[in-house]
C-alpha cells in the first residue's frame, strides 16, 4: 500500500436486486470531491438489471472493479470478497440503494488521517423514501457505544482502516452489528462524526423490513457473543447455526413500510400525507390503532408529545 499508484480508499458496494436505485448510488460515489479511490462492486447474482447497469458504468470509469457472483452469497460474504482484493488504505462502505453526499469520502478520509486513535467512523444521515423524499434526520451521537447500544452506526456511512478484519458470514443479518462488536472486543475505537454525509433509502422490498424479526434475533446473538468474549475471551460462533432463526416466517414488509411512512409524515407535520398512507394501510390496522390514528390526525401535537416522552424514558433508563 505504499505505491503511489495505490488508491487511498477502497469503496465496497454489494449489489442485489437494486436496479431501480443503483445508478443514483453509483453516481454518488463516482462524483465525490475526493477521487483517489477504487470502487469494488460485488454483483450478488441479482434477478433484475443490476449487472447491465454496473457494466455500463464500468465502461465509463476505470475505477470500478466488478466481482460477479454466480451464486448469491449474502452481504457479509460479498463484503469479504471486496475486502480480500481491496488495496486502499481505508475502506468505505455503501449499500446499493443509498446515496453518499459529494464530500463524504473527503471528510472521512481527512478525519481518519488526523485522528489515528479511531479505527472506524460513521456519520449522521438523512432517511428518504423510494422517491428520494425526506423522511427524517438520523443522528446517533458521537459515541456509538453509549447506553449499552453499540450498534448505532449507519452502515452506509462507514469508513475504517484497511486491516485484518472481516465479517462473520454466519450472520446473515445484523452482520454489521457483529462486526462493530468484534472491533470493540479488540479494543478499537469507533465514532460517529457530527455531519450528514449519507442518504439512507427506505424501501418496500427492503430486507430490513421483511426480515425485521430475524434481524433482531441475529442482533441479540451478536450482543450475546460480545458478552461472552468479554467474560471468557472467546465466543460460541463456531458452533452457531442460524437455520432456526432463518426458519422464522418473513414479516409483512409493505405493512411495516406504510406504518413507518404514517409516522414520518406525522413527525414532519404532513397530516394529509399521513392520511393517504393510513387509507392504504387501514385494512391491516387494528380497531384500537385506527381510533388512535384518527385522534392524532385531529390533534397532531399528541404524536410529537408521545415521541418526546418515549425519548425521555429511554434516556432515563
C-alpha angles and dihedrals in degrees: 000000000000096000117107088229092062116101117243092221134032111205112203122200123173111202127205123157097329099121092129091064103021100097093055091047094049093046091051088063098040090052096053119134087231106065106173097102144103117229113217112193118188111202105206100199099277124191094220135063096284095117092053090053093048092051091049090058093042088062089054102043126036093200089077116096117188126211109188117201115203090196124039108257104179129246099284093052091043092054090048090055088054092048091050093062099031117124101180126111087231134034121221121191127209130172115226096246098043130088129228114211113237099259097041099106093041095052095044093046092052092047093054092043090054098038109051092170091072121078101184134020137187131182144214118277148184122247114219135182127241091281094049095256117151116260106164146326114255114212120162101174130254098280109056092188097064121117092017090288103121098162099067098120127113102239095210089056096056126123123170142167115277102247139132095300128126139172118255105243099208085071096086087172131021087029088141093056091049089049093053092047091052089053090051090050088056090054095250120149124238128192143176112221114220099246135096105242104149143049114215116203123220112209136186089227094045116140087222091063104043093042099039094127092048091047091054092050092050088048090054090050091052091053091046091054090047091055090047091054092050091051103036107015092244140052138217097254093123089061094042119116117181096194092104091054091046091052090066110105117256120259125247098266095185093054091047091048094051093044089052092050090053088054094046091048092051092048089051092048093246098138096166091051090050090051090052092055090043092057091050092048100035098103089063096048121095119241093251093050092048088057091048092051092049091052091050091050088059095040105027093172087074091068093053090046091052092054093047091052091046091051093048091050091049093051092045093051 
